[in-house]
Amino acid sequence: MKKDFLTLKDYSKEEIKYLLDLSGKIKKDKNSYSKVLEGKNIAMLFDKHSTRTRLSFEVGIKQLGGNSIYLDSKKLQISRGETYQDTAKIFSAYLDGMVIRTYSQEIVNIFAKYGTIPVINGLTDIYHPCQILADMLTLKEMELLNKDLKFTYVGDSNNVTNSLIIGFSKLGIDITIGCPQKYSPPEEIIKYARNQKEGSKLNLVYDPVKAVSDADVVYTDVWLSMGDEKNKQKLTDLKSFQVNYKLLKYSKEEVKVMHCLPAHRGQEITSEVLDGKNSIVLQQAENRLHAQKALLVYLYAN
C-alpha cells in the first residue's frame, strides 16, 4: 500500500523521529544513498513560485540517483480543463512519484486519492509539512528538540504555523503562538493539537512581549503570503509582532531565531536579526535538502 506525505497528521511520532534520524544519516553520509532512487522518475508540479522547495527537491532527487521532471501547471492540459482526477491517473502510469506545490490542499488530496504513486505536499495554503521536517531537524541538531524547549512562533498564522502546531503536538513539545487574536490559527488545528495523546500544550498569546518571554527559539514568517499581497491592513495589525532586538531582549540571551524564508526584511523581521548571531535561518534552509532526501528515500526507495 502506498504512503503519501500530505500533512503531518498522517504520521506518527515514531515515523517523524525515524525521518529525522534518517535525515541526519543522509546528511553525514550522502554517498551511501547515491543510488537508492536509480531508475525512479519523480515529477514536480508547481503552481506557486519557489526557490528552496524546487532546488532542494531537484538536487535531492539527483543526489539520490533519481530523475526529476519539473512541470508548470499552466503549460499542462489541466489549464485547459482536464480534470485533476484524470491527470493523477496519467501521472501514475508514467511516474514513480510526485511533489505538488499549489494553493488548495484539495488538489494534493485528489492526486493522492486517484493516483497510485506516493504524493508529497510541497506546500499548500494550509500546510507546509516539508518545511517543518527541516525545522525539526535543525532543532534536533542543536539538541533543542525536547520537552524542555520553549518555542514561540510570532506573526501571521499560516501554513507553516499550522504544520508546526501539528508536528509539535505529535512529539509532545509545547508551542506558543503570538499573534493578534484575529490572526489566530484555525480552530480545527487548535482542537487537533489539544487532542493529541502526547500531552503538549498549545498556548495562544496576543501580546508579543509575553509570547517571546524566556523563549529558547523565536520563529517568524512573512506576514503577506502568496495571494495575500494586497492585504495592507495586516501589516498595520502585525507591526508590534516584528522580530527585532527590542523584542528579543525578553527572550533568553542565547535565543535562536528561525524563519522559513523568503523574508520581507523590515516587515516581520529586521535585517539585523536575520543576519545576526542568533539566527539559524541558513541552517534551516540547508536542512530542507537533507530532510526531503530522507522523505524521498522513505517513500520511493522500497
Secondary structure, 3 states (H helix, E strand, C coil): CCCCECCHHHCCHHHHHHHHHHHHHHHHCHHHHCCCCCCCEEEEEECCCCCHHHHHHHHHHHHCCCEEEEEEHHHCHHHHCCCHHHHHHHHHHHCCEEEEECCCHHHHHHHHHHCCCCEEEEECCCCCHHHHHHHHHHHHHCCCCCCCCCEEEECCCCHHHHHHHHHHHHHCCCEEEECCHHHCCCHHHHHHHHCCCCCCCEEEECCHHHHHCCCCEEEECCCCCCCCCCCHHHHHHCHHHCECHHHHCCCCCCCEEEECCCCCECCCECHHHHCCCCECHHHHHHHHHHHHHHHHHHHHCC
